[in-house]
C-alpha cells in the first residue's frame, strides 16, 4: 500500500528521465509550522535512535560543479559507523524504503520520489562469520561474502513507478585495508549510469558532516574552552547519491522558467513481528525518518515532539501549533544569551519562517529582501496552492561558485546553504548565525570563532558522488591513519578551512518518527 506522500508525483518527469535517461499564499507565514524534516540528524529522536539503518543523518542538494546541467542529491543514513564494527558491518535495511522527494510547485507534496529498496545476498551460510575471506578486488569477487543490490524507482504524482535501475550493485562496508586494498576501485564499480546523463550510487562513505559535539556540555563548557575536536572524524555513513538533469526535476520540465525545487528525504518501514531467532515485516509502510534543512529537528523542536516531528509529511507542517510556536520563539538564542550574553533577537521570528518554511523571496512578505529559493519564484507556480512547509530548497539557476565560501549565502555565495546544501557548507555556523538574526542584521561577530571545526577531515571528490571514501581504521586510532586509495576523478578538492561559528549546536540527532514502528503504535499527537 502506498504511503501518503506517494499520492502525487508527475508522470512527465518519469517520462523525461526515461527518455533523457532511462497562495493565494497563506496569510501570516510566521504562523506556519516549522517542518518536521530533521537536521543533520545523528541520533536526534528517541525512537529512531534504536533503528540506525533507517536513521537519516544529512541531506545535500547542489548544482553539480563539474556537470552544471545536472543536480546532485545526496542522502546519508546510519550514523557513527565505526570502521571496525564487524562482523556484519553496516548494510542498508532490506525491509525498508529510502526516498528522496522533490516538490517543484510549492504545494508541499512530492511531485517526484526517487526510491531505493535493497536485497541481501549473504553467502556466508553455516561456514564462516567473515564478511570477506580474502582480498576483494571487485564487487563480483568471490571473496566478498556479503553483498547487496538495489532497485531505484521514480514515482510520479499518481503513485506510478518506473524502474530506473534494477540489480544495482552496492559498494560494501570498508572492512579494512587488507580485505579491500583499493576501495576506490570498488566505489567506481558501484556507480550506475542512468541513460541521458543520470547517475546513481549506493554505498559507504566517510561522514561528511563536521563539528565539535561537546556543544552539549553547556555549549562548549560555558566559555568556549571545549572546541576544536571533530567529533565525527573517522566515522562512516551509508550514502545514497543521485545525479539528475535539471529538466527532470523542474516544474513542467523547464528549469529556466521554474528553477526552484524543494527536497527532503525519508525512510519507511513496516511493522515487525519478532520471534526468537527471526523477524517478519508486515502491514503498511509508514514513515520513520525525515530530513530537510539542517537545524530544524535538533534546534527548534523540543524532545517531546521529536518523534512526531519525523512522522509528518510537509503538507501537514502548518497543523502542529506546538511547532509553530517554537519556530516563532526558538530556544537556541535564549541559551546563547544566558551563557554568552549575546542578546537574542526579538520575536516573532519572521526571518526564520522565511528561511525554513517559504524559501527566500520578496513574494512572501518576509523581512529578507531577495528572491532566491522559493517555489513562489517559479514562473508557472499557482500561488494559490502554495503551502509553507519545511524543505531544503534549491535554485538550480544559480551557477556553481568558482571559489565556494563555506558560509554560503551569508558570505554572498548564493550557491551555498540555505540555497540547497553543498558538502563543504558549514551549516553549523550558518545555522547559528541565522538563529541569531544574521539574515537580517548581519553576521554576529561575537560568535565568529566558534567550535574551530571548519572543514571535513577528508577532502571531497571532484566528481560524482563527491563524498570522501570511507575510513578503514579504528576511530580511536585517529580515523585516517591508513590512506584510502582514490581512483581517477576521486582526487579531492581541498575543503577550505575558514572561520567557524559557535553552536554545532544541536545539529546531531536522527530522524525519529511516529505512527507505527516495529510493532509499536504511536499517534501523531503523542
C-alpha positions, -999 to 999 in steps of 0.1 A, spaced: 0 0 0 14 34 -10 23 58 18 6 92 19 34 111 2 34 88 -28 -1 100 -37 11 127 -62 42 130 -84 45 140 -120 42 115 -149 61 139 -171 93 136 -151 91 98 -152 89 101 -190 116 127 -191 141 107 -171 133 76 -190 136 95 -223 166 115 -214 179 88 -194 161 57 -188 -10 312 -24 -30 328 -25 -1 325 -1 -14 316 34 -16 348 54 9 352 82 37 329 71 51 331 106 21 311 117 31 281 97 47 252 115 84 245 112 85 215 90 91 182 105 122 174 85 152 169 106 185 185 105 219 170 103 204 142 123 226 118 140 205 100 167 183 130 173 150 114 182 143 87 207 126 61 185 149 63 155 180 61 177 171 24 182 169 18 144 201 32 129 199 16 95 170 40 86 183 69 106 188 98 81 218 119 91 222 146 64 207 157 31 225 177 4 213 192 -29 235 213 -52 242 220 -89 269 196 -99 302 216 -101 317 195 -129 283 190 -147 263 222 -142 234 209 -164 227 185 -136 218 185 -99 233 161 -73 212 149 -44 228 130 -15 211 114 14 231 98 42 220 71 67 231 50 97 253 74 118 285 67 138 298 37 118 330 27 134 351 11 106 359 -20 127 323 -27 135 321 -63 121 313 -90 115 281 -77 99 292 -41 94 266 -17 80 241 -29 53 211 -9 42 179 -23 55 164 -48 31 129 -43 46 127 -6 43 122 21 16 146 50 12 133 81 -5 144 114 -19 114 137 -26 110 167 -49 84 194 -47 87 218 -77 53 236 -74 53 246 -37 22 227 -26 43 208 0 36 174 -17 61 153 -35 59 157 -73 87 131 -77 101 104 -54 133 86 -61 130 53 -41 157 28 -32 150 -7 -20 176 -33 -12 182 -70 -14 208 -91 5 230 -117 -10 246 -134 21 270 -162 10 284 -170 44 259 -197 53 270 -220 81 306 -220 71 321 -187 83 314 -155 102 337 -134 79 324 -106 58 351 -114 32 376 -142 32 404 -127 11 413 -95 -7 383 -81 -25 392 -65 -59 358 -62 -74 321 -62 -65 319 -97 -81 349 -111 -63 342 -145 -48 360 -133 -16 331 -108 -9 307 -130 11 280 -104 19 266 -83 -9 236 -61 -16 218 -49 -47 192 -22 -51 163 -12 -72 158 25 -79 124 37 -89 110 71 -99 74 75 -86 51 101 -102 23 122 -86 -2 94 -92 20 68 -75 30 52 -107 66 38 -106 92 35 -133 123 14 -126 155 34 -133 179 9 -120 175 -29 -114 201 -50 -97 223 -20 -90 254 -30 -70 260 -15 -36 296 -6 -26 302 -27 6 313 -16 40 351 -10 40 362 -37 64 399 -30 63 429 -23 41 439 -59 38 404 -71 28 398 -41 5 432 -28 -6 417 -5 -33 383 7 -21 382 35 -47 380 9 -74 351 -8 -57 333 26 -55 338 33 -92 322 -1 -100 292 8 -78 284 40 -98 255 32 -122 247 52 -153 211 62 -159 206 69 -196 205 105 -207 231 118 -182 219 105 -148 240 86 -123 232 66 -91 253 54 -62 247 34 -30 274 25 -6 295 35 23 314 69 26 332 90 51 307 110 71 310 145 55 294 163 85 319 182 106 315 197 141 325 195 177 297 178 196 308 190 230 282 216 225 260 195 248 283 204 277 268 238 284 276 250 248 313 241 248 319 243 285 301 276 290 333 295 280 342 280 246 370 260 262 358 227 247 363 233 209 384 221 180 376 184 180 357 170 150 335 145 168 327 127 135 363 123 124 369 87 113 332 76 112 314 64 81 278 66 69 257 49 42 253 72 12 226 73 -15 236 97 -43 218 107 -75 228 130 -103 199 141 -124 194 165 -154 178 198 -142 149 194 -167 138 162 -149 134 180 -116 119 212 -128 82 221 -129 69 214 -165 104 203 -173 115 239 -178 144 247 -154 148 282 -168 113 293 -161 110 272 -130 144 267 -114 134 262 -77 128 228 -62 122 217 -26 139 185 -14 135 161 16 145 126 23 126 99 43 127 63 52 97 40 56 93 7 74 66 -19 80 58 -31 115 78 -61 127 68 -93 143 96 -108 164 100 -144 175 132 -159 188 158 -160 161 138 -144 134 116 -114 124 89 -107 99 78 -74 84 41 -70 77 14 -43 73 15 -9 57 47 11 53 49 41 75 74 70 76 100 65 103 126 92 94 125 125 76 152 151 68 152 185 50 170 216 63 197 212 89 189 225 123 151 221 125 145 190 145 176 194 167 175 231 175 138 241 172 119 210 183 117 201 220 124 165 230 88 155 235 79 164 199 109 149 180 93 115 172 61 132 160 82 157 140 97 129 119 65 111 111 49 140 92 49 149 56 55 186 46 18 193 38 9 187 74 36 210 89 13 240 95 -12 220 115 11 214 145 8 245 167 35 234 191 60 235 163 47 268 151 53 283 185 89 270 186 99 285 152 84 319 162 103 318 195 133 294 192 152 282 222 188 285 210 191 323 210 179 323 246 206 297 256 233 318 238 221 349 257 220 331 290 255 316 287 274 340 264 254 373 270 247 378 233 212 393 231 186 372 215 167 387 185 132 398 193 103 377 180 82 366 163 110 354 140 96 361 106 131 357 92 133 321 103 99 314 88 112 327 55 144 307 56 128 274 67 92 275 56 87 295 24 122 299 9 137 333 5 115 355 -17 101 390 -18 68 375 -28 61 361 7 63 395 25 91 385 48 120 406 60 147 392 37 147 414 6 158 389 -20 144 364 -45 165 333 -41 150 299 -35 112 298 -30 90 279 -54 69 311 -55 97 324 -78 89 297 -104 70 314 -133 44 286 -136 36 281 -100 0 286 -89 5 309 -59 -30 300 -46 -18 264 -40 15 274 -23 18 259 12 46 270 37 65 239 47 99 227 58 121 217 28 157 221 17 151 245 -13 175 248 -42 175 274 -70 190 253 -99 196 285 -119 225 297 -96 257 285 -112 284 268 -91 308 292 -74 343 293 -87 356 297 -51 329 284 -28 326 300 6 317 277 34 293 304 49 272 303 17 246 330 13 258 349 44 291 354 25 274 364 -7 279 329 -22 244 323 -33 251 287 -44 256 277 -8 233 270 22 205 278 27 202 277 -11 205 239 -12 234 225 7 269 216 -6 292 191 12 316 220 21 289 243 36 294 248 73 258 245 82 266 247 119 279 282 117 254 293 91 225 279 111 237 295 143 241 329 126 206 325 111 191 318 145 209 349 158 192 370 131 222 374 107 200 371 76 185 405 85 211 422 107 244 407 95 269 382 109 272 383 147 309 389 153 308 377 189 301 341 177 326 341 148 353 320 164 331 291 173 339 254 176 370 257 154 360 227 133 359 244 99 360 216 73 358 178 69 389 158 78 390 143 43 388 162 10 357 157 -11 359 144 -46 357 165 -77 333 141 -95 302 121 -86 294 110 -59 318 136 -44 317 122 -8 351 110 5 359 73 6 350 55 38 376 53 66 391 19 72 409 21 106 396 24 141 383 58 152 403 56 184 435 53 164 428 86 146 404 75 119 425 83 89 459 68 96 456 44 66 451 63 34 422 51 13 431 50 -24 412 73 -47 405 64 -82 408 85 -113 385 115 -108 383 109 -70 412 132 -60 397 157 -37 393 194 -40 406 206 -6 378 219 17 389 254 26 391 260 63 376 293 72 361 307 104 337 286 124 307 296 143 296 286 179 269 261 181 275 229 163 245 231 185 221 205 184 226 196 148 232 160 157 202 137 161 183 115 139 151 113 121 128 99 148 92 92 139 59 81 150 27 63 139 39 27 138 74 15 143 85 -21 146 53 -32 162 48 -1 183 17 20 179 21 58 184 -3 85 174 9 118 159 -2 137 190 20 116 213 
